[in-house]
């Protein structure tokens, strides 16, 4: 393709609203056009990148016996009502009525559609196992789109759904898909992506993994043990607390603490450490504003995913009123008033000599002994694991926390959807059973942005050859020179005829402008044809990642470039 015909402009200045490099380069390089918050149009360079990613996804899904299908973007509310998610999913799902007042939804995920598609097909155990997948546009009304294509509202996703007659068969296939994902990330240029245990969230199921690219701009916190293979998303990581108890318990005593409301203020006033305090974190149930009071060690944070999973309903930070009976800033487990659900984090189990609220304005208490003063308390894991914390697997204090971008996920869904939507089959004994499901997703646009985020320099993307928009960037410096023009035109023709993807820049612009645009397009191999090179009987062949820069004879350059591309495309 000729660069002067490429739709979309490239420019030098970084847009002020681009907070991550991948977004900035995609705007500057003519990859995307902003349409609305979290919604973008794709220019040709990005479309070519995502098309190659999609082809890799297809090849790897076919390799694990997947069959490509197509689900609708718009679905009737009825199939979501069958699963129960029409009511349970909040504003993230777009709902509307058609001209006949029939309720419809925009697909944000397609578990219901997958069950609907194969419900009649899968009525005999002889049909199992099988997997169907699609690459489809979805819409999720994300509350806080950010970072260009990393968090959007409209997106293209590969989602796959497998169906099995036993948990053992699902686990075996789940392992195959895990390995397929590892191959996918290696092929697109992200072999460093790691798999971490995760929370299943609204998807359901008991086992799930996220695939994470560790990067400082990521929104997810990844828990990693330096002494074993443990890796987990912060939301799913168990917080292990060493048992702590003083030999002698002090008396429970109320203390006047004027103006001290926060843990920091109270501990400073009473000359103690936050780890020796019991703090109250208060929420309200979304459905009816019922209060939930969670007591936890003062130096720990609440993991709200663990909390909502335990409760079975969503909550929000509480607004404490005078009528509710709670005394904001002074809430403690002894003498607690008001109608509320009370929970205890296991960081408090067995602890004594703690500071806590006294349930009276301007007062706290010292000497709290959980065994003596809060009899019958049940303890559960509600805390976020901390840097330097105890690994749940090897037991060592070797936890580190990194940031990451989620670039894929897989779930063992169990029978959550087949039961709710009454999908059944007859087993070999003629008994009715519900098939067991797995789910496997990768966001295409987010993966492209993650590749760009990982592979770039100060001047633009450095696309891996497997997903690059073009394979060779041919620059005819001084195309008004007859010799340069003739040679560059012939090379373009020969490379194209050999199946090499070439972007050809023969514009009448300065070399600086030409090379700046080439940097922004990030094509792996750049060929420079110039009057000076022609006089020496060579062309300059350079790598976008600066790994090499070589002069090639004009007589053999075309053949060498063809061989270079073909050799490095092998996987």
Residue pairs with C-beta under 8 A, 6 or more apart in sequence:
1 44
1 470
1 502
1 503
1 504
2 504
2 505
2 506
3 503
3 504
3 505
3 506
3 507
3 517
4 505
4 506
4 507
6 30
6 44
6 45
6 503
7 30
7 43
7 44
8 30
8 31
8 33
8 43
8 44
8 45
9 30
10 28
10 29
10 30
10 516
10 517
10 520
10 521
11 28
12 28
12 516
13 28
14 24
14 28
15 24
15 27
15 28
18 24
18 27
18 148
19 146
19 147
19 217
20 147
20 148
20 150
20 217
20 453
21 217
21 452
21 453
21 456
22 147
22 148
22 149
22 150
22 449
22 450
22 452
22 453
22 456
22 461
23 147
23 148
23 149
23 150
23 449
25 31
25 452
25 456
25 460
25 461
25 520
25 522
26 32
26 46
26 148
26 149
26 449
26 452
27 34
27 148
28 460
28 520
29 45
29 460
29 461
29 520
29 521
29 522
30 43
30 45
30 520
31 42
31 43
31 45
31 46
31 49
32 40
32 41
32 42
32 43
32 46
32 148
32 149
33 40
33 41
33 43
34 40
35 41
36 153
37 145
37 153
38 142
38 145
38 151
38 152
38 153
38 154
39 152
39 153
39 154
40 148
40 149
40 152
40 154
40 445
42 50
44 469
45 469
45 521
46 448
46 469
48 469
48 470
49 448
49 451
49 463
49 467
49 468
49 469
50 156
50 444
50 445
50 448
52 466
52 467
52 468
53 188
53 444
53 447
53 448
53 467
54 135
54 156
54 158
54 444
56 184
56 187
56 188
56 466
56 467
57 135
57 158
57 184
57 442
57 444
58 68
58 135
60 180
60 181
60 183
60 184
60 187
61 68
61 131
61 133
61 158
61 160
61 180
62 68
63 180
64 131
64 173
64 176
64 177
64 180
65 130
65 131
66 131
66 132
66 133
66 160
67 130
67 131
67 132
67 133
68 132
68 133
68 134
68 135
69 117
69 132
69 133
69 134
70 134
70 136
71 107
71 110
71 113
71 114
71 117
71 134
71 136
72 107
72 113
73 106
73 107
73 136
73 137
73 138
73 139
74 104
74 105
74 106
74 107
75 104
75 105
75 107
75 112
75 113
76 102
76 103
76 104
76 105
77 86
77 95
77 102
77 103
77 104
77 105
78 103
79 112
79 113
79 115
79 116
79 421
80 86
80 89
80 93
80 105
80 112
81 87
82 112
82 420
82 421
82 422
83 111
83 112
83 115
83 416
83 417
83 420
83 421
84 420
85 112
85 202
86 93
86 105
88 202
89 108
89 202
90 314
91 141
91 143
92 108
92 140
92 141
92 142
92 143
93 105
93 106
93 108
93 140
93 141
94 105
94 106
94 108
94 139
94 141
95 103
95 104
95 105
96 103
96 104
96 105
96 106
97 103
97 104
98 104
106 138
106 139
107 113
107 136
107 138
107 139
108 138
108 139
108 140
109 138
109 159
109 203
109 441
110 134
110 136
110 138
110 159
110 161
111 161
111 203
111 413
111 417
111 437
111 439
112 417
112 421
114 132
114 161
114 417
114 437
115 417
115 418
115 421
115 423
115 437
116 421
117 132
118 130
118 132
118 163
118 423
119 421
119 423
121 127
122 128
122 130
122 163
122 423
122 425
122 435
123 424
123 425
123 426
124 425
124 426
125 165
125 425
125 426
125 427
125 428
125 433
127 425
128 163
128 164
128 165
128 169
128 425
128 435
129 162
129 163
129 164
129 165
129 169
129 173
130 162
130 163
131 160
131 161
131 162
131 163
131 173
131 438
132 160
132 161
133 158
133 159
133 160
133 161
133 440
134 158
134 159
134 160
135 156
135 157
135 158
135 444
136 156
136 157
136 159
137 154
137 155
137 156
138 154
138 155
138 156
138 157
139 153
139 154
139 155
140 153
140 155
141 153
142 151
142 152
142 153
144 151
145 151
145 152
145 153
146 219
147 217
147 449
148 449
149 155
149 445
149 446
149 448
149 449
150 217
150 405
150 446
150 449
150 450
150 453
151 219
151 446
152 445
152 446
155 443
155 444
155 445
155 446
156 443
156 444
156 445
157 441
157 442
157 443
157 444
158 441
158 442
158 444
159 439
159 440
159 441
160 177
160 439
160 440
160 441
161 437
161 438
161 439
161 440
162 170
162 173
162 177
162 437
162 438
162 439
162 440
163 418
163 435
163 436
163 437
164 170
164 173
164 435
164 436
164 437
164 438
165 425
165 427
165 433
165 435
165 436
166 436
167 436
169 436
170 412
170 436
170 437
170 438
171 412
173 438
174 207
174 410
174 412
174 438
177 410
177 438
177 440
178 195
178 209
178 410
181 195
181 211
181 408
181 410
181 440
181 442
182 193
182 195
184 408
184 442
185 191
185 193
185 211
185 407
185 408
187 466
187 571
188 447
188 451
188 464
188 466
188 467
189 451
189 454
189 455
189 463
189 464
189 466
189 467
190 213
190 407
190 447
190 450
190 451
190 454
192 213
192 214
192 454
193 211
193 212
193 213
193 407
193 408
194 211
194 212
194 214
194 222
194 224
194 231
194 404
195 209
195 210
195 211
195 212
195 231
196 209
196 210
196 211
196 212
196 222
196 223
196 231
196 232
196 233
196 236
196 404
197 208
197 209
197 231
197 232
197 233
197 236
197 237
198 208
198 209
198 210
198 232
198 233
198 235
198 236
198 409
199 208
199 233
199 235
199 236
199 305
199 309
200 206
200 207
200 208
200 411
201 305
203 411
203 413
203 439
204 411
204 413
204 414
204 416
204 417
205 411
205 412
205 413
205 414
205 416
205 439
206 412
206 414
207 411
207 412
208 409
208 410
208 411
208 412
209 409
209 410
210 220
210 233
210 406
210 408
210 409
211 406
211 407
211 408
211 409
212 218
212 220
212 222
212 233
212 404
212 405
212 406
212 407
213 404
213 405
213 407
213 450
213 453
213 454
214 222
214 402
214 403
214 404
215 403
215 404
215 405
215 450
215 453
215 454
216 403
217 403
217 405
217 453
218 403
218 404
218 405
218 406
219 403
219 405
220 233
220 234
220 403
220 404
220 405
220 406
221 233
221 234
221 401
221 402
221 403
221 404
222 231
222 232
222 233
222 234
222 401
222 402
222 403
222 404
223 230
223 231
223 232
223 233
223 234
223 237
223 385
223 399
223 400
223 401
224 230
224 231
224 399
224 400
224 401
224 402
225 231
225 391
225 393
225 394
225 396
225 398
225 399
225 400
226 398
226 399
226 400
227 391
227 394
227 396
227 398
228 391
228 393
228 394
228 396
228 398
229 393
230 391
230 392
230 393
230 394
234 303
234 384
234 385
234 401
235 303
235 305
235 306
236 305
237 384
237 385
237 392
238 381
238 385
238 392
239 300
239 303
239 347
239 381
239 383
239 384
239 385
239 386
239 389
240 385
240 389
240 390
240 391
240 392
240 395
241 297
241 346
241 347
241 349
241 383
241 390
242 390
243 349
243 350
244 350
244 351
245 350
245 351
245 352
246 352
246 353
249 352
249 353
249 367
249 369
249 372
250 352
250 353
250 366
250 367
251 367
252 334
252 365
252 366
252 367
252 368
252 369
252 372
252 373
253 365
253 366
253 367
254 358
254 360
254 363
254 364
254 365
255 270
255 358
255 363
255 364
255 365
255 366
256 362
256 363
257 266
257 269
257 270
257 330
257 362
257 363
257 364
258 362
259 265
259 362
260 266
260 268
260 269
260 329
260 364
261 328
261 329
261 330
262 329
263 274
263 277
263 279
263 298
263 299
264 274
266 277
266 355
266 364
267 273
267 274
267 276
267 277
267 298
267 355
270 355
270 364
270 366
272 355
273 299
274 297
274 298
274 299
275 297
275 298
275 299
276 298
276 353
276 354
276 355
277 297
277 298
277 299
277 354
277 355
277 356
278 295
278 296
278 297
278 298
278 332
278 333
278 348
278 351
278 354
278 355
278 356
278 368
278 370
279 295
279 296
279 297
279 298
279 356
280 293
280 294
280 295
280 331
280 332
280 333
280 356
280 357
281 293
281 294
281 295
281 296
281 302
282 291
282 292
282 293
282 294
282 317
282 318
282 320
282 326
282 331
283 291
283 292
283 294
283 307
283 315
283 316
283 317
283 318
284 290
284 291
284 292
284 315
284 316
284 317
284 318
284 319
285 291
285 292
285 311
285 313
285 314
285 315
286 313
286 314
286 315
286 316
287 313
287 314
290 339
290 340
290 341
291 318
291 324
291 326
291 338
291 339
291 340
291 341
292 307
292 311
292 315
292 318
292 340
292 341
292 343
293 326
293 331
293 336
293 340
293 341
293 342
293 343
294 302
294 307
294 343
294 344
294 345
294 382
295 333
295 342
295 343
295 344
295 345
295 348
295 356
296 302
296 344
296 345
296 347
296 348
296 382
296 383
297 345
297 347
297 348
297 351
297 383
298 355
300 345
300 347
300 383
300 384
300 386
301 383
301 384
302 345
302 382
302 383
302 384
303 382
303 383
303 384
304 315
306 380
306 381
306 382
306 383
307 315
307 343
307 382
308 314
308 315
310 343
310 380
310 382
311 341
320 326
320 328
324 338
324 339
324 340
325 337
325 338
325 339
326 336
326 337
326 338
326 340
326 359
327 357
327 359
327 360
327 361
329 357
330 357
330 358
330 359
330 360
330 361
330 362
330 363
330 364
331 357
331 359
332 356
332 357
332 358
332 359
332 364
332 365
332 368
333 342
333 344
333 356
333 368
333 370
333 373
333 374
333 377
334 356
334 358
334 359
334 365
334 368
334 373
334 374
335 358
335 359
336 342
336 359
337 359
343 380
343 382
344 370
344 374
344 377
344 378
344 379
344 380
345 379
345 380
345 381
345 382
345 383
346 379
346 380
346 381
346 382
346 383
347 383
348 354
348 370
348 377
348 379
349 370
349 379
350 370
350 371
351 368
351 369
351 370
352 367
352 368
352 369
352 370
352 371
352 372
353 366
353 367
353 368
353 369
354 366
354 367
354 368
354 369
354 370
355 364
355 365
355 366
355 368
356 364
356 365
356 368
357 363
357 364
357 365
358 364
358 365
368 374
370 377
385 399
385 401
386 399
386 401
387 399
387 400
387 401
388 397
388 398
388 399
388 400
389 397
389 399
390 396
390 397
390 399
391 397
391 398
391 399
405 446
405 450
405 453
406 446
407 442
407 443
407 446
407 447
407 450
408 440
408 441
408 442
408 443
408 447
409 440
409 441
410 438
410 439
410 440
410 441
411 438
411 439
411 440
412 438
413 436
413 437
413 438
413 439
414 436
414 437
415 434
415 435
415 436
415 437
416 437
417 423
417 437
418 424
418 434
418 435
418 436
418 437
419 434
423 434
423 435
424 432
424 433
424 434
424 435
425 432
425 433
425 435
426 432
426 433
427 433
448 467
451 463
451 464
451 467
452 461
452 463
452 522
455 461
455 462
455 463
455 464
455 522
455 545
456 462
456 522
457 519
457 546
459 516
459 519
459 520
460 519
460 520
460 521
460 522
461 520
461 521
461 522
462 522
462 524
462 544
462 545
463 469
463 522
463 523
463 524
463 544
464 524
465 471
465 524
465 565
465 568
465 569
466 569
466 571
468 501
468 522
468 523
468 524
469 501
469 503
469 521
469 522
469 523
470 501
470 502
470 503
470 521
470 523
471 500
471 501
471 502
471 523
471 524
471 525
471 565
472 495
472 500
472 501
472 502
472 503
472 523
472 524
472 525
472 526
472 527
472 561
472 565
473 502
473 503
473 505
473 518
473 521
473 523
473 525
473 526
473 527
473 544
474 488
474 491
474 492
474 495
474 502
474 503
474 504
474 505
474 527
474 529
475 505
475 511
475 514
475 515
475 518
475 526
475 527
475 528
475 529
476 484
476 485
476 488
476 504
476 505
476 506
476 529
477 484
477 511
477 514
477 528
477 529
477 530
477 531
478 484
478 530
478 531
479 485
479 488
479 506
479 507
479 508
480 508
481 531
481 534
483 531
483 534
484 529
484 530
484 531
484 534
485 506
487 529
487 534
487 539
487 554
488 504
488 506
488 529
489 506
491 527
491 529
491 539
491 557
491 558
492 502
492 504
494 558
495 502
495 558
495 561
495 562
496 502
498 562
500 561
500 562
500 565
503 521
503 523
505 514
505 517
505 518
507 514
511 530
518 526
518 544
519 544
522 544
523 544
524 543
524 544
524 545
524 568
525 541
525 542
525 543
525 544
525 561
525 564
525 565
526 541
526 542
526 543
526 544
527 539
527 540
527 541
527 557
527 561
528 539
528 540
528 541
528 542
529 539
530 540
533 539
533 540
533 551
534 554
536 551
537 553
537 554
537 555
538 551
538 552
538 553
538 554
538 557
539 551
539 552
539 554
539 557
540 549
540 550
540 551
540 552
541 548
541 549
541 550
541 551
541 552
541 557
541 560
541 561
541 564
542 548
542 549
542 550
543 549
552 560
552 561
